[in-house]
Amino acid sequence: MSAAANLPAWAALLTAVLVLVGAAVTLIGSLGLLRLGNFYARVHAPTLGTTAGMASILAGSALCFSLLEARPVVHEILIAVFVTLTTPVTLMLLVRAALYRDRTEGSRDVPAAEAAEELTPRR
Amino acid sequence: MSWLLPYPLLSAVLLVLWLLLNQSMSPGHLMLGSVLAVLASWAMAALRPEKPRIRRPGAALRLLGMVVTDILRSNLAVGQIILRSREPGMNAGFMTIPLDLRDRHGLAVLSIIITSTPGTIWVNYDAAKGTLLLHVLDLVDETVWIRTIKDRYERRLMEIFE
């Protein structure tokens, strides 16, 4: 990483802070996976990493490489867009699969489907 | 014109995407990107989706700004619940919200907004009854969440799409 020596001090500091904040937020999200009680509550935790955690790390990356290459580097915006569009799909699939399982098992902790009609597409 | 570009906005976005991915504005990439964008929009046309009509781009930008600040605030809120709460997730629960929004694209955007905001997850939408089943991490007062989603997001999405 000899190229990093070309980075002015303020930019190096700012990049470091952004990356650390992003990592910390993502770590808190992962701690949430550990601490939260049941599946549905746990699904909320990783969204910290995919929103603020991701944004902060990407901002640090954009800042660092824009200065090093002396031109705006904006790949990061694409990463942010793709992550934001795709993670909700995964999370919704996971929650719906869990809900389907719990309803089939007759669990009382989840709202009952009106004769399970909600989960089957209707035409 | 419409046979060449059935979805002009989609093609434009794809071209920008291609140029950003390659970090280049060279004529070669402009051409390749344009050809790909037009081909992709033909593929899209073959699927014959309903064409979304975005009526108020200004309102869409304001909504984007609002969602970004809301996401940051919920990050703080959920982080505090995880770190400070003695028994995190004890207030978590399901709730149902009646929605007036019917446009498919509006509902898709709403589902992304709700799910990417930490602390709320879109679980199920009942198209017949128009109700939405949500899971909320900090479900102390249902009316607060109903007001947030209906007043802040749904009203604006209806302005934009309907």
Interface residues (C-beta under 8 A of the other chain):
Chain A: V25 I28 G29 L31 G32 R35 L36 G37 N38 Y40 A41 R42 V43 H44 A45 T47 L48 T50 T51 A52 V73 V74 H75 I77 L78 T84 L85 T87 P88 L91 M92 V95 R96 L99 V110 P111 E118 L119 R122
Chain B: L17 L20 L21 Q23 I71 L72 N75 V78 G79 I81 I82 L83 E87 P88 G89 M90 A92 F94 T96 S111 I112 T115 S116 T117 P118 G119 T120 I121 W122 V123 N124 D126 A127 A128 L133 H135 L137
